[in-house]
Structures are given as C-alpha cells and as structure tokens.
Amino acid sequence: MDVGLKDNTVVKDNNSSVVVMDNKMVRAKYGKLSDVEARFIFFLISQIKYTDTEFRTFRFSVGSLLKELNMPGKNYTYLFGVLDGMVKRTIAFPDGEKSFTIFPWFSMLSVKKGELIEICFNDKLKPYLLELRKNFTKAELNLIFHMKNHTRRIYLMCKQCLNMGGFDKDINALRTELELGNIYKQYKYLARDVLIPARDEINKLADLRCSFKPVRVGRAYSLLNFKVWPAPASNKAVEKSTVGKNTSAKNKQIAENNRKAEAERQEQSAKKMEDLERIWEEKCKALETKLIRKSDVWDRCLNTIDEALRGSVTFETWFVHTELFLDNHNTAYILLPNAFAADVMRCNYLGFITEVLTKNKVSFAGVKMVSSDIKNQIVEAVAASDGLTGEVAVAGEDSDQEPTVFDDGSEQTTLF
C-alpha cells in the first residue's frame, strides 16, 4: 500500500518496507543516535529501491514525516530540532584495528517554507546502500521501529548471521559497536542492562530467536557465543480448522513457556555467577587485611600459564579462580577456592607455579597454597603472627614444615 504525501511524493508504507544494507554497515558505529534519529535513518534506507543506482532526493511533508516516524502529537519545532541534529551526525566504518573511516550521513537537508523537507544520503555511502547483490542484511522496517536502540543493533547482527546459526562476538568489539563508552565495563552489568533485555525483546518481537553464552578467555569473560534460529512459522492451513487452532495455540504456549524457562535459567545462572564472584572478592578482601594483593602481577603469570597449557581444561578448572598475595617477607600465597583445590595445586602444579613466578620476575622466598574458607575474625586473630588462615600447604623452602590449620567450622566455598 502506498501513502501519498502533500507534495505528491509517494513513499512505501512501513508494513511493506524493508531495510537493506551492506554487512559492513551493520557493524559500523552510528554516532550514538537517539531513538528518533535511528528510526529516521532506517526509514530513509527503506525508501531506497532495488533498482536505484544513484541516491534520490527524498521529499516529505512535515505532517507525513511525523506520522511515518511514529511521533503523534509532536510539532514542527520538535521535528526541525531532530533534523538539525541529523545534519551533524556521522557514521564510522572500521578498517582494521584502531583504523576507521567517518562519513556524514547526509549530503543535503533543506526545509522549504516550513512545510516541505528534502534530504539526500551522502554519496560516500553508495557502496553500503545501493546495488547490493551479496553480503547484505535485510530486515523488516516495522520490526526495527518497535525495538530499543541496543536491541536494534543486536538484532541486525543476529539477522546477518541467521543462516549460519550463530556467531561469536568479542565483548569489547560489541561494546564499541554499541558505543557504550565507559559504562557497563563489567560483564555482569552489560548482561543485566543490555544483553538480557535485548535478547528478551528480540525473542518477543522479531522474526528470529536468539540466545547467548559468555565464554572465558583467561580469567574474565571476553567472548559471547550467540545462537540464532528462525522464529516458529505459523501453519495457516492448520489454523483454518478448530482443532488446528487449538493445536497451534498449544504449540505457541509451549514455545513461549520454553522461552521463559530458558530466559529464567540464564538469568539464574548469571545471578549465581555474580554471587560466586562476590564471594570470591570477599575472600580476597579478607586476606588484604594481612597480606598485599598482587592482581596485576598474577594476571601476567596467569597469561603465561594459559599459554603454556594452550587453553586446556586444566587452566579453566584450577587456575581461573586464584589470586596472588605477598607478605613482608616476600612469601607468595596462592589463594584457591577450597582446600581440595589447594591440595591438588600443591601436589601437581607447585613446581610449575614457582617457575612461572620466576619467569615473570616475581621476588618470593617461598610459595604456599591456601584455601578460601577464611573468616575476617580469624585473619585478625593471627594478624600479629607469621601464620595464615585456612588450610595451608607449605612448599619450596618451607616444604618440611607442618601445614598450619585454623578450623573455624565454616563450610568450604567452591567456585567451580
């Protein structure tokens, strides 16, 4: 269906419009567009015809454009403010690591007598919007219009990889493409405020379904594994009969229940991981009352260990949740999640850890393994001594010494 504008220009209705863009534009930085600005750009992209070889100048009446952008009740002054901001907007295309090219979105925008708006895309964007035959992403405009900004960008990434069943995304690269700046640097906040809401919104509104799983590389989450699949298609032939309708409704309800269950499972998993990370940090803080925490030094050591083990499950199992502390006598203490882990590390990897510390130029007199079942009051009670709370396995120069044990009756905390 076509909609006629006051100036006799004809544009497509939103319900039949599609947005088609080169895959490089999906991954570009859009310049922190507001929701209205993003809708405006995607609406204009949907007006490009498959047969266009040059950018046309689009002409709209003010009232019709307000309607197309789903802005009922907004006045001309508001729209002109949006348009004035759009002229200054740019898009940045990555050319490699720390390299990018920036173009203005539009080459021209004019308003004639407060009624007729004329606008044209920048010719530099031709390779990304015109005569696309391969490596492009296609999405329905009406779906994009009803999504939030971050959801919209993640949806386009998923749409781009729908035929492949999913994709891996570096978390830092995703944060850059979403232009998050200095916010959501920690994964748990990124998941809570951006990823989970976007996933739920996509699964509710879009023509596809998606899920994501964080992947650890070293000690921190640095990769997201996205799974993408088509949304269930409605069976129109079956829906014609009463039995068919009941079956279809039942299947939809089952699918919705499964989606909610999966969303709840992922949310509980993320909450559990947050709790475990918080507990681990509390254990580390407890030791800081007596010892000096050396996270930066230990990070370098863990990178060496990870490279030596070549990403094997051994690293994920025993080394990820560890921390290094030093006392005033340069004795190195490796904090582990529980006594069992401390015993395993002492028996199997102590020599290896000693070599790694030496390789990373850490000055130490001896190396001890300590479990994390430590309470603040115990740390304070022995603060004047040279002992250490928890089950301590002594190695290196102290290898003949009996382990020092402080049993506070607490349950051990395991993080794996």
C-alpha atoms as one frame of an Amber mdcrd trajectory, in Angstrom:
protein
   0.000   0.000   0.000   1.305   3.458  -0.872   0.878   6.604   1.125   0.563
   9.889  -0.742   2.181  12.966   0.771   1.002  16.551   0.432   3.707  17.357
  -2.117   2.599  14.369  -4.261   5.749  12.410  -3.349   4.971   8.724  -2.858
   6.692   6.504  -0.298   6.119   2.930   0.812   4.052   2.118   3.872   6.019
   0.829   6.875   4.231  -2.514   6.762   5.720  -3.332   3.360   9.105  -1.629
   3.786  12.391  -3.397   4.264  15.806  -2.142   5.300  18.693  -3.479   3.206
  22.302  -2.585   3.978  25.786  -3.929   3.426  27.072  -6.110   6.261  29.810
  -3.563   6.977  27.138  -1.016   7.845  25.670  -3.424  10.399  28.993  -3.368
  12.258  29.619   0.378  11.884  29.389   2.993  14.634  26.313   5.161  14.126
  27.327   8.099  16.299  25.082   7.475  19.338  21.816   8.145  17.542  18.734
   8.863  19.583  15.797   6.511  19.079  14.009   9.029  16.834  17.164   9.658
  14.780  17.702   5.921  14.310  14.106   5.431  13.153  14.527   8.343  10.748
  17.650   6.839   9.138  16.210   3.324   8.869  13.010   4.743   7.404  15.006
   6.558   4.716  17.034   3.429   3.944  13.768   1.545   3.434  12.815   4.057
   0.719  15.793   3.081  -1.467  14.685   0.965  -4.403  16.422  -2.197  -5.552
  16.909  -0.608  -8.986  18.406   2.679  -7.738  21.927   3.371  -8.992  22.134
   6.883  -7.515  20.758   8.385  -4.322  17.482  10.151  -4.902  16.438  13.304
  -3.043  13.587  12.309  -0.739  10.793  14.847  -0.244   8.278  14.731   2.592
   5.673  16.975   4.092   6.245  17.670   7.776   2.980  16.083   8.893   3.533
  12.920   6.862   7.096  12.508   8.142   5.938  12.853  11.756   3.413  10.103
  11.072   5.962   7.840   9.403   8.303   8.205  12.380   5.552   7.233  14.849
   5.603  10.620  16.548   1.928  11.515  17.083   1.395  14.795  18.871   4.876
  16.126  18.087   5.031  19.549  16.449   7.053  21.054  13.621   9.539  22.665
  16.021  10.370  19.292  17.537  10.930  17.697  14.111  13.135  20.578  12.946
  15.269  20.102  16.062  15.689  16.418  15.170  16.603  17.280  11.576  19.102
  19.919  12.668  20.859  17.301  14.803  20.814  14.769  11.968  22.869  17.014
   9.680  25.749  16.789  12.176  25.571  13.000  12.581  28.289  10.727  11.156
  28.845   7.012  10.620  32.233   5.341  11.204  33.336   2.203   9.348  36.137
   0.106  10.886  39.050  -0.518   8.516  41.003  -2.734  10.899  42.369  -2.496
  14.402  42.317   1.151  15.547  41.556   2.297  11.967  38.254   3.692  10.717
  36.693   5.981   8.106  34.000   8.532   9.020  31.316   9.932   6.691  28.403
  12.304   7.290  25.075  10.518   6.841  23.617  13.171   4.528  24.905  15.463
   1.812  21.912  17.794   1.908  18.861  18.660   4.016  16.536  21.571   3.390
  13.201  22.791   4.689  11.097  24.913   2.340   8.602  27.338   3.863   8.284
  25.138   6.927   6.301  22.541   5.003   8.464  20.539   2.577  11.530  18.607
   3.714  14.193  17.484   1.230  17.058  15.193   2.179  19.665  13.082   0.386
  22.184  10.488   1.582  25.908  11.177   1.270  27.294   9.682  -1.978  30.118
   8.084   0.036  27.504   5.634   1.356  26.675   4.236  -2.102  28.720   1.020
  -1.660  26.794   0.273   1.523  23.229   1.021   0.360  22.962   0.815  -3.453
  23.041  -2.101  -5.913  23.611  -4.686  -3.203  23.843  -8.203  -4.603  25.720
 -10.066  -1.872  26.974  -9.662   1.705  23.963  -7.635   2.790  21.476  -7.780
   5.654  17.724  -7.414   5.132  15.192  -6.662   7.867  11.570  -5.521   8.055
  11.207  -1.866   8.981   8.176  -2.376  11.225  10.199  -4.757  13.418  13.113
  -2.334  13.763  10.789   0.574  14.560   9.480  -1.107  17.708  12.864  -2.014
  19.181  15.083  -0.086  21.550  18.401   1.186  20.170  20.691  -1.501  21.622
  18.169  -4.207  20.763  18.001  -2.904  17.200  21.763  -3.188  16.704  21.997
  -6.664  18.245  19.004  -7.808  16.187  20.735  -6.744  12.962  23.856  -8.679
  13.995  21.696 -11.757  14.596  19.808 -11.249  11.329  23.111 -11.041   9.455
  24.169 -14.458  10.794  20.776 -16.206  10.771  21.753 -18.646   8.001  24.925
 -19.597   9.873  23.055 -20.464  13.070  25.030 -18.059  15.211  28.273 -16.189
  15.698  30.987 -15.355  18.218  31.421 -11.749  19.264  34.292 -10.199  21.167
  32.746  -8.362  24.127  34.954  -5.308  23.721  34.090  -5.164  19.999  30.393
  -5.360  20.866  30.741  -2.564  23.405  32.481  -0.464  20.735  29.772  -1.092
  18.126  27.047  -0.288  20.667  29.036   2.843  21.602  28.732   2.221  25.332
  31.730   4.386  26.218  32.825   3.931  29.833  29.637   2.250  31.059  28.977
  -1.470  31.515  32.666  -2.348  31.606  31.947  -5.338  33.837  30.233  -8.218
  32.076  27.594  -8.743  34.762  26.234  -5.209  34.264  26.457  -5.488  30.473
  24.443  -8.716  30.620  21.902  -7.350  33.099  21.185  -3.995  31.452  21.903
  -4.599  27.751  22.228  -8.221  26.618  19.398  -9.911  28.530  16.819  -7.146
  27.816  17.832  -7.165  24.122  17.558 -10.956  23.914  14.110 -10.940  25.532
  12.876  -8.130  23.297  14.148  -9.853  20.145  12.570 -13.171  21.131   9.280
 -11.399  21.801   9.070  -9.111  18.758  11.325 -10.353  15.983  11.202 -12.929
  13.212  14.066 -14.860  14.801  15.098 -16.247  18.155  18.463 -15.866  19.830
  20.412 -16.816  22.925  23.913 -16.006  24.115  26.528 -17.569  26.345  29.625
 -15.850  27.757  32.980 -17.573  27.205  36.001 -17.103  29.426  39.396 -16.441
  27.908  41.814 -16.404  30.811  40.234 -15.035  33.968  37.484 -12.877  32.516
  34.601 -13.176  30.076  35.856 -11.824  26.767  33.678 -13.576  24.172  29.968
 -14.064  23.559  28.655 -17.099  21.719  25.314 -16.223  20.069  22.901 -18.877
  18.794  20.356 -17.698  16.221  17.429 -19.550  14.639  14.195 -18.626  12.794
  11.057 -17.918  14.781   8.430 -20.682  14.521   6.320 -20.193  11.385   2.542
 -20.222  11.660   0.766 -23.026   9.804  -2.098 -21.253   8.016  -3.568 -24.472
   6.616  -3.884 -25.990  10.067  -5.200 -22.795  11.605  -8.288 -22.980   9.366
  -9.771 -25.790  11.457 -10.794 -25.592  15.106  -8.562 -28.488  16.045  -5.742
 -26.852  14.168  -6.254 -23.592  16.030  -6.192 -25.341  19.374  -3.025 -27.226
  18.407  -1.392 -24.074  17.126  -2.280 -22.167  20.297  -0.986 -25.029  22.432
   2.285 -25.166  20.484   2.698 -21.416  20.810   2.092 -21.645  24.543   4.637
 -24.471  24.847   7.171 -22.466  22.844   6.530 -19.397  24.990   6.867 -21.435
  28.198  10.129 -22.907  26.916  11.407 -19.450  26.060  10.513 -18.130  29.502
  12.112 -21.145  31.161  15.308 -20.661  29.169  15.351 -16.933  29.962  14.828
 -17.694  33.655  17.577 -20.329  33.578  20.048 -17.915  32.017  19.071 -15.192
  34.490  19.537 -17.564  37.433  22.876 -18.711  36.005  24.044 -15.107  35.667
  22.836 -14.355  39.228  24.667 -17.401  40.573  27.861 -16.339  38.818  27.507
 -12.829  40.272  27.104 -14.309  43.772  30.146 -16.528  43.346  32.237 -13.638
  42.050  31.110 -11.536  45.027  32.023 -14.315  47.483  35.427 -14.722  45.872
  36.088 -10.985  46.094  35.111 -11.023  49.774  37.667 -13.764  50.396  40.352
 -11.742  48.667  39.433  -8.643  50.681  39.715 -10.664  53.875  43.326 -11.553
  53.100  44.160  -7.953  52.272  43.978  -7.146  55.999  47.244  -9.040  56.419
  48.841  -9.547  53.009  49.492  -7.465  49.903  47.342  -8.349  46.914  49.202
  -8.611  43.599  46.465  -8.923  40.984  48.387  -7.263  38.157  51.440  -9.440
  38.743  49.319 -12.586  38.961  47.449 -11.669  35.760  50.766 -11.727  33.908
  51.577 -15.073  35.493  48.166 -16.490  34.529  48.675 -15.409  30.942  51.952
 -17.323  30.937  50.212 -20.363  32.457  47.354 -20.197  29.957  49.791 -20.077
  27.040  51.795 -22.972  28.461  48.668 -25.094  28.930  47.394 -23.982  25.497
  43.872 -23.262  26.673  43.303 -26.755  28.108  40.543 -27.525  30.597  43.242
 -27.636  33.300  43.503 -23.869  33.245  39.727 -23.370  33.495  39.450 -25.940
  36.293  42.303 -24.978  38.606  43.796 -21.608  37.696  40.957 -19.232  36.755
  39.769 -18.559  40.312  43.104 -17.928  42.022  44.820 -14.882  43.443  48.366
 -13.987  44.500  49.345 -12.309  47.782  52.768 -11.455  49.244  53.742 -10.839
  52.848  56.502  -8.619  54.231  58.984 -11.485  53.878  58.133 -11.941  50.162
  56.444 -15.286  50.778  53.950 -15.875  47.970  50.470 -17.110  48.897  48.207
 -18.534  46.186  44.556 -18.264  47.246  42.301 -21.055  45.903  38.540 -21.687
  46.153  38.754 -24.619  48.625  41.073 -26.986  50.464  40.738 -29.690  47.818
  41.925 -27.284  45.120  44.804 -26.193  47.345  45.846 -29.830  47.801  45.650
 -30.569  44.063  47.698 -27.495  43.181  50.299 -28.250  45.864  50.749 -31.834
  44.670  50.631 -31.263  40.906  51.462 -27.694  39.942  53.620 -26.191  42.662
  56.868 -26.506  40.742  55.191 -25.170  37.633  53.870 -22.114  39.520  57.308
 -21.486  41.011  58.827 -21.481  37.511  56.124 -19.068  36.275  56.719 -16.675
  39.176  60.437 -16.717  38.431  59.830 -16.189  34.719  57.667 -13.136  35.492
  60.377 -11.730  37.800  58.359 -12.065  40.995  60.567 -11.857  44.094  59.488
 -14.605  46.508  61.037 -16.538  49.366  58.621 -19.454  49.241  55.238 -20.437
  47.859  52.198 -21.509  49.898  48.732 -22.673  48.860  45.767 -21.527  50.941
  42.053 -22.307  50.606  39.396 -19.598  50.650  37.381 -20.792  53.680  38.664
 -17.782  55.627  36.794 -15.532  58.073  37.724 -11.957  58.932  37.924 -12.638
  62.649  40.478 -15.414  62.096  42.627 -13.142  59.951  42.501 -10.508  62.675
  43.294 -13.054  65.396  46.563 -14.087  63.748  47.486 -10.696  62.284  50.464
 -10.384  64.600  51.908 -13.773  63.658  53.536 -15.143  60.512  50.845 -17.797
  60.049  47.971 -17.802  57.580  44.329 -18.780  57.996  42.702 -21.688  56.241
  44.456 -24.915  55.293  47.975 -24.009  54.261  50.169 -26.337  52.243  53.763
 -25.167  52.546  56.198 -25.651  49.687  59.570 -24.537  48.410  61.950 -23.623
  51.224  59.265 -24.475  53.808  58.414 -27.884  52.389  59.369 -29.784  55.600
  57.187 -27.614  57.800  53.850 -28.965  59.023  50.802 -27.256  57.497  49.192
 -24.626  59.729  45.466 -25.262  60.099  42.810 -22.959  61.575  39.463 -24.734
  61.723  36.607 -22.275  62.158  33.929 -24.824  61.313  32.851 -22.915  58.210
  31.702 -24.597  55.039  34.093 -24.515  52.131  33.144 -22.381  49.186  33.733
 -23.777  45.731  33.640 -21.623  42.620  33.677 -24.423  40.047
